[in-house]
Amino acid sequence: MKTTEFDYNLPLKFIAQTPVEPRDRCKLMVYDTFNDQVSHKIFSDLQDVLNEGDVLVVNRSSVIPARVLFNINGKEREVFILKNLGKNEYKVLVRPGKFFKTGKKFQLNEKVYGAVKKVLPDGSRIIGFNSNIEKFGRVPLPSYIKNHDVDFAKYQTVYAKEKGSVASPTAGIHFTKSLIKKLKAKGIQFEEVILHVGRGTFQPVKTEKICEHTMHSEYFEITKDTAERLNMAKYENRRIIAVGTTSVRVLETVYSDKKGFIPKTGETDIFIYPKKHKWKAVDAIITNFHLPKSTLIMLVS
């Protein structure tokens, strides 16, 4: 398949720059693939769309304040955290690249300084600091969000726990605690997995043919107890509904035709797109709209 098949015009005016309040009042489009029917609702109507016994699988990864901006001699510099390697050492993207050469030492502020330890082949850097720099970070909003005054809390899901994502698993942002309570009261089961979202998730596919794209990898985790409960749901023919493409990636990675869901921790570089992927684990998806030529719109397609 060609990448151009997943291209379309997306005017910026159609991208909301401020979050709706409360968050479950956003629009919800429901596509019934079995009957090929579309209906338009509000996200809080989800309790009318789902059935008793359905299983919602959410990604409980929490977003870190990954975007660190600072000035040196009146010029803005940026360090974008990709991964915390421990002991105040980070894998990062930088701007401008020519400033952050191997061995370069610099001041973040009066008390914090860093040193570039390594420049990796993909252009990212390994930088060591004398302190945890996440406390100086900002919300790592996608490039298409121009409003940089968004409250960090509004860019987290209400069930976020483990830190590690450099972008929010945004499908889950629309859930409120009250909606979750109503869904559970109806008999909807909630299960949690972890996938720490990397920046590569939002990078457009630049190759002419989809199959030539090199997929990024992301850390994931699914526990034994979760796997066992999901296997029971499958055995009872209850729907497994992934909240977000991140949950999809975990579930489709760990599912085996012979053993079902397998508890596992590791990295996944699964690439899901039409005519290549055979769905095994997921029966339905709750997701947002996605950018042209992105791996995400290919997955949803």
C-alpha positions, 0 to 999 in steps of 0.5 A: 500500500502507498502512504498517499492513500492515507493523506487528506487535507486537515485545516487547522481550524478544525483542531480544537485549541482548548479542551472542553469542560467537562472533558466527557462533553466532547463529541463522539462519533460511533461507527457500527462496522457490522451494519456500516452505520454512523451516529453522532453523540456526546462522549458521556453517552458511551454508557448507552453505546457499550454493553454489560460485560464489555471490557475497556482496556486503558493505558495508565501511563502518565505524561512527563513534563518532557519539554524543557526550554531555557536561554543561553546568551539570549538564545532559546534552547530546547531539550525534549525528553524521550526517556529517563535513563536513571541517575539524571541521565536522559535520552533527548531531542535537542534544538538547535542540534549544532549547539549540543555536540558531544562533550558540550557542557551547558547551564540550564539555570544557575544550579543545574547544568548538563553535558552531552555524553553521546550523539546517537545515529538518529540525531537524539542525544544522551545528556547527563545532568546534576539534577532531575530536569523534569521539574523544569519541564512543560506540557509536551503538546503536539505541534498542531496545538498552538495554545501553550497555556493548557493546564498539565492536569488536563493533558493527563487521563484521570487514571494515569499512574506510572510516569513515562509518556512524552505525549498523552494517550489521548483517547482516555483524556475524555473519561471523567471519574463520574463516567467511569463510575457509571460505566462500572455500575452498568457492568463494564469491566476496566482493565489496565495496561502500560505503554509509554508513548514515544514521540515517534507515535506522531511522526508522519510516514515518509516512505512511498510504500507503507511497508518500507517505514521503520516503526518506532518501539515503545515500552509496554507492560501487561500483568499476569492478573490482567491477562487472565481476566482478559482471557476469561472475557474472551472465553465468555465471548465478551468484547475487548475494547481498547481505549486508544491506539496505545492499548491496541498496540499492547493487546495485539502484541501479547495475544497468541492464537494458542495461549491467548493474552500472555503477561509480558514486559518489553518493547513493541514495534508492532505496525498495524495497517490494512491488508497486513495485520490480522486482528486477534485481540481487539474487538473495538476501539475508542480513539481520536481522529488522527493526522494524515500519513500517520501510523495511527490513522493506518492502524484505525483504518 
